[in-house]
Amino acid sequence: MKKHGVVESRFRDRLRSEGISASAVRLFKKIINDHYRDHYREMPWRRTRDPYRILVSEIMLQQTQAERVLQKYAEFIKIFPDLNSLAQAPLSNVLRVWQGMGYNRRALSLKRLAEIVVQEYAGKLPDDPEELIRLPGIGPYSASAIYAFVHNRPSLFIETNIRRVYIHFFFDDREHVRDAEIMPILEKTLDRKNPRDWYYALMDYGVKLKKEVRNPNRRSAHYQKQSAFHGSARQVRGMILKALLTTPGMTRDALKKNLKAVPANLDQIVEELLREGFVKQNKGNLLIP
């Protein structure tokens, strides 16, 4: 840690005296790449160029720590090895495997994406970010990340670890840093010959910073403290889906008896799940299709 602190201090001295010069960029890249060489984090999705497997990892990694994804990724890929098997699977099977990951909307979006790609793209995930972004569950970040990680082609994107690195190095005396300010620096420092490993290196350094310094992301203009999970609508949605996976075909009254605590807005949440396609109702019985 001391060695990194000295080199970071040298970088900041150069940045103050030269601005974002070519030599400052070279030193920044050396810091990041040296750490990556010595502390590379092994992840199964880093060893593949399969678009589907990288897609699954990117969807799973949204709002979820890599350690939790590592526990679920292999199981998911084993049961749904490709887009076709995922498209054909009942939603209930997909959600059952997804249990423990949270944010079940991601699982629903991933299944719907698989159905669209099988039906409209002959089962082949589009490689154009503009096409990817039209698919369910794919935003600008995911489209650019998939493009870089599958094809090793340069694209610009920011996620939480990358943001942490750039704020730490280039905005150490600033508050309310906007991503729009980071993006030109990201473009200037991008390794265009090997963007895949460069982004992995940035992410690994961001993980290091999280353990060693006060989170620089708190100085981001986009920082939001995560709301409490206990008692939230997200928790209730998860409880309902878990109950229906265990006992399909429950009535609303039976569902209320099944839950340990019945929230006042239970009927409203059930209606939301029905509208979104998570749940269907047949003669008063609720089930996941």
C-alpha positions as CSV (number, residue, x, y, z in Angstrom):
1,M,0.0,0.0,0.0
2,K,2.9,2.4,0.9
3,K,4.5,1.8,-2.5
4,H,1.2,2.6,-4.3
5,G,0.8,5.7,-2.2
6,V,4.2,7.0,-3.2
7,V,3.6,6.4,-6.9
8,E,0.1,8.0,-6.7
9,S,1.6,11.1,-5.0
10,R,4.2,11.3,-7.8
11,F,1.3,11.1,-10.3
12,R,-0.6,13.9,-8.6
13,D,2.5,16.1,-8.6
14,R,2.9,15.6,-12.3
15,L,-0.8,16.2,-12.9
16,R,-0.6,19.6,-11.0
17,S,2.5,20.7,-12.9
18,E,1.7,19.3,-16.4
19,G,-2.1,18.8,-16.5
20,I,-3.2,15.6,-18.3
21,S,-0.1,15.4,-20.3
22,A,1.2,12.4,-22.3
23,S,3.7,11.6,-19.5
24,A,0.9,11.9,-16.8
25,V,-1.3,9.5,-18.8
26,R,1.6,7.1,-19.2
27,L,2.3,7.1,-15.4
28,F,-1.4,6.7,-14.7
29,K,-1.6,3.7,-17.0
30,K,1.6,2.2,-15.4
31,I,0.1,2.4,-11.9
32,I,-3.1,0.7,-13.0
33,N,-1.4,-2.0,-15.1
34,D,1.2,-2.8,-12.5
35,H,-1.5,-3.5,-10.0
36,Y,-3.4,-5.5,-12.5
37,R,-0.4,-7.6,-13.3
38,D,0.3,-8.3,-9.6
39,H,-3.3,-8.6,-8.3
40,Y,-5.4,-9.9,-11.2
41,R,-8.8,-11.1,-10.0
42,E,-9.7,-14.4,-11.6
43,M,-13.4,-14.5,-12.9
44,P,-14.9,-17.1,-15.2
45,W,-16.4,-14.5,-17.5
46,R,-12.9,-13.0,-18.0
47,R,-11.8,-16.3,-19.6
48,T,-14.5,-16.5,-22.2
49,R,-15.3,-14.6,-25.4
50,D,-18.8,-16.2,-25.6
51,P,-21.2,-13.2,-26.0
52,Y,-24.0,-15.0,-24.1
53,R,-21.7,-15.8,-21.1
54,I,-20.4,-12.2,-21.0
55,L,-24.0,-11.0,-21.2
56,V,-25.1,-13.1,-18.3
57,S,-22.2,-11.8,-16.2
58,E,-22.9,-8.2,-17.0
59,I,-26.6,-8.5,-16.1
60,M,-25.7,-10.3,-12.9
61,L,-23.1,-7.8,-11.9
62,Q,-25.6,-4.9,-12.0
63,Q,-26.0,-3.7,-8.4
64,T,-24.4,-6.9,-7.1
65,Q,-20.9,-7.6,-5.8
66,A,-18.8,-9.9,-7.8
67,E,-18.4,-12.3,-4.9
68,R,-22.1,-13.0,-4.9
69,V,-22.2,-13.4,-8.7
70,L,-19.4,-15.9,-8.6
71,Q,-21.6,-18.2,-6.5
72,K,-24.5,-18.1,-8.9
73,Y,-23.0,-17.6,-12.3
74,A,-21.7,-21.2,-12.8
75,E,-25.0,-22.7,-11.8
76,F,-27.0,-20.4,-14.1
77,I,-24.7,-21.2,-17.1
78,K,-24.9,-24.9,-16.4
79,I,-28.7,-24.9,-16.4
80,F,-29.1,-22.3,-19.2
81,P,-26.0,-22.8,-21.4
82,D,-27.2,-20.6,-24.2
83,L,-29.8,-18.1,-25.4
84,N,-32.0,-20.8,-26.8
85,S,-32.2,-22.8,-23.6
86,L,-33.0,-19.6,-21.6
87,A,-35.6,-18.5,-24.1
88,Q,-37.4,-21.8,-23.9
89,A,-37.3,-22.2,-20.1
90,P,-40.4,-21.3,-18.0
91,L,-39.9,-18.1,-16.1
92,S,-40.5,-20.0,-12.9
93,N,-37.3,-22.1,-13.6
94,V,-35.3,-19.0,-14.4
95,L,-36.4,-17.2,-11.2
96,R,-35.8,-20.4,-9.1
97,V,-32.2,-20.5,-10.3
98,W,-31.9,-16.7,-9.8
99,Q,-32.9,-16.9,-6.1
100,G,-30.4,-15.2,-3.9
101,M,-29.3,-12.7,-6.4
102,G,-32.0,-10.1,-5.8
103,Y,-33.4,-7.6,-8.3
104,N,-35.5,-10.2,-10.0
105,R,-36.4,-7.7,-12.8
106,R,-32.9,-8.5,-14.2
107,A,-33.8,-12.2,-14.5
108,L,-37.1,-11.3,-16.3
109,S,-35.3,-8.9,-18.6
110,L,-32.7,-11.5,-19.4
111,K,-35.3,-14.1,-20.3
112,R,-37.2,-11.6,-22.5
113,L,-33.9,-10.6,-24.2
114,A,-33.2,-14.3,-24.9
115,E,-36.7,-14.7,-26.5
116,I,-36.2,-11.6,-28.7
117,V,-32.7,-12.6,-29.8
118,V,-33.9,-16.2,-30.7
119,Q,-36.9,-14.9,-32.6
120,E,-35.5,-11.8,-34.3
121,Y,-31.7,-12.4,-34.5
122,A,-31.5,-16.2,-35.2
123,G,-30.2,-16.7,-31.7
124,K,-27.1,-14.6,-32.2
125,L,-26.6,-11.6,-29.8
126,P,-26.1,-8.4,-31.8
127,D,-22.6,-7.0,-31.7
128,D,-23.5,-3.4,-32.4
129,P,-24.0,-1.4,-29.2
130,E,-26.9,0.5,-30.9
131,E,-28.7,-2.8,-31.5
132,L,-27.9,-4.1,-28.0
133,I,-29.3,-1.1,-26.2
134,R,-32.7,-1.8,-27.7
135,L,-32.9,-5.1,-25.9
136,P,-34.6,-5.5,-22.5
137,G,-32.3,-4.9,-19.5
138,I,-29.5,-3.4,-21.6
139,G,-28.6,0.2,-20.9
140,P,-25.7,2.3,-22.4
141,Y,-23.2,0.9,-19.9
142,S,-24.1,-2.7,-20.5
143,A,-24.1,-2.3,-24.3
144,S,-20.7,-0.7,-24.3
145,A,-19.2,-3.1,-21.8
146,I,-20.4,-6.2,-23.8
147,Y,-19.0,-4.6,-27.0
148,A,-15.6,-4.1,-25.3
149,F,-15.4,-7.5,-23.5
150,V,-16.7,-9.7,-26.3
151,H,-14.9,-8.0,-29.2
152,N,-12.0,-6.2,-27.5
153,R,-13.0,-3.0,-29.3
154,P,-12.7,0.4,-27.8
155,S,-15.9,1.9,-26.3
156,L,-16.5,4.3,-23.4
157,F,-18.4,3.4,-20.3
158,I,-18.3,4.1,-16.5
159,E,-19.3,1.8,-13.7
160,T,-18.8,2.2,-10.0
161,N,-15.2,0.9,-9.7
162,I,-14.1,2.8,-12.8
163,R,-15.7,6.0,-11.4
164,R,-13.9,5.5,-8.1
165,V,-10.5,5.3,-9.9
166,Y,-10.9,8.4,-11.9
167,I,-12.3,10.5,-9.0
168,H,-9.4,9.3,-6.8
169,F,-6.7,10.2,-9.3
170,F,-8.0,13.2,-11.2
171,F,-10.5,14.8,-8.9
172,D,-8.9,14.3,-5.4
173,D,-9.8,17.8,-4.3
174,R,-13.3,18.0,-5.8
175,E,-16.9,17.3,-4.7
176,H,-19.9,16.7,-7.0
177,V,-17.9,15.2,-9.8
178,R,-20.1,14.5,-12.9
179,D,-19.6,11.6,-15.2
180,A,-19.6,14.1,-18.0
181,E,-16.3,15.4,-16.6
182,I,-14.8,12.0,-16.2
183,M,-15.7,10.8,-19.7
184,P,-13.1,13.0,-21.7
185,I,-10.3,11.8,-19.3
186,L,-11.5,8.2,-19.7
187,E,-11.3,8.6,-23.5
188,K,-7.8,10.2,-23.3
189,T,-6.5,7.3,-21.1
190,L,-8.3,4.4,-22.9
191,D,-6.1,1.6,-24.1
192,R,-7.4,1.3,-27.6
193,K,-5.4,-1.7,-28.5
194,N,-6.6,-3.8,-25.6
195,P,-9.6,-2.1,-24.0
196,R,-10.8,-5.4,-22.5
197,D,-7.9,-5.8,-20.1
198,W,-7.7,-2.1,-19.5
199,Y,-11.2,-2.0,-18.1
200,Y,-10.6,-5.1,-16.1
201,A,-7.5,-3.4,-14.7
202,L,-9.5,-0.3,-13.8
203,M,-12.1,-2.3,-12.0
204,D,-9.5,-4.3,-10.0
205,Y,-7.9,-1.1,-8.9
206,G,-11.3,0.3,-8.0
207,V,-11.8,-2.7,-5.7
208,K,-8.5,-2.1,-4.1
209,L,-9.4,1.6,-3.4
210,K,-12.7,0.6,-1.8
211,K,-10.7,-1.3,0.8
212,E,-8.0,1.3,1.4
213,V,-9.5,4.8,1.2
214,R,-12.7,6.6,2.0
215,N,-15.0,5.8,-1.0
216,P,-14.2,8.5,-3.7
217,N,-17.7,7.7,-5.2
218,R,-19.2,9.7,-2.3
219,R,-17.8,12.7,-4.2
220,S,-19.6,11.8,-7.3
221,A,-22.6,14.0,-8.3
222,H,-24.4,10.8,-9.1
223,Y,-23.9,9.2,-5.7
224,Q,-27.0,7.9,-3.9
225,K,-27.0,6.0,-0.7
226,Q,-28.8,2.7,-1.2
227,S,-32.2,2.6,0.4
228,A,-32.9,0.1,3.2
229,F,-33.9,-3.3,1.9
230,H,-35.8,-4.4,5.0
231,G,-39.5,-3.4,4.7
232,S,-39.0,-2.2,1.2
233,A,-41.3,-3.0,-1.8
234,R,-38.3,-4.9,-3.2
235,Q,-38.3,-7.1,-0.2
236,V,-42.0,-7.8,-0.4
237,R,-41.8,-8.6,-4.1
238,G,-39.0,-11.1,-3.4
239,M,-41.1,-12.7,-0.6
240,I,-44.1,-13.0,-2.9
241,L,-42.1,-14.6,-5.7
242,K,-40.4,-17.0,-3.4
243,A,-43.7,-18.1,-1.9
244,L,-45.2,-18.7,-5.3
245,L,-42.1,-20.6,-6.5
246,T,-42.5,-22.9,-3.4
247,T,-46.3,-23.2,-3.6
248,P,-47.7,-22.3,-7.1
249,G,-51.4,-21.5,-7.5
250,M,-52.0,-19.8,-4.1
251,T,-55.0,-17.4,-3.8
252,R,-54.3,-14.0,-2.4
253,D,-55.7,-15.0,1.0
254,A,-53.5,-18.0,1.0
255,L,-50.5,-15.8,0.1
256,K,-51.3,-13.5,3.0
257,K,-51.3,-16.4,5.4
258,N,-48.0,-17.7,3.9
259,L,-46.2,-14.4,4.6
260,K,-44.9,-13.8,8.1
261,A,-45.8,-10.1,7.9
262,V,-48.5,-8.8,5.5
263,P,-47.7,-5.3,4.3
264,A,-50.5,-2.8,3.8
265,N,-49.6,-2.5,0.1
266,L,-49.5,-6.2,-0.7
267,D,-52.4,-6.1,-3.2
268,Q,-50.8,-3.2,-5.0
269,I,-47.5,-5.1,-5.3
270,V,-49.3,-8.2,-6.5
271,E,-51.0,-6.0,-9.2
272,E,-47.5,-4.7,-10.2
273,L,-46.2,-8.2,-10.5
274,L,-49.2,-9.2,-12.7
275,R,-48.7,-6.2,-15.0
276,E,-45.0,-6.8,-15.4
277,G,-45.5,-10.5,-16.3
278,F,-43.8,-12.0,-13.2
279,V,-47.2,-13.5,-12.1
280,K,-50.3,-14.7,-13.8
281,Q,-53.7,-15.3,-12.3
282,N,-56.0,-18.2,-13.2
283,K,-59.4,-18.3,-11.6
284,G,-58.1,-16.4,-8.6
285,N,-54.9,-18.5,-8.3
286,L,-51.6,-16.8,-8.6
287,L,-48.6,-18.5,-10.2
288,I,-45.4,-17.8,-12.0
289,P,-45.6,-18.8,-15.7
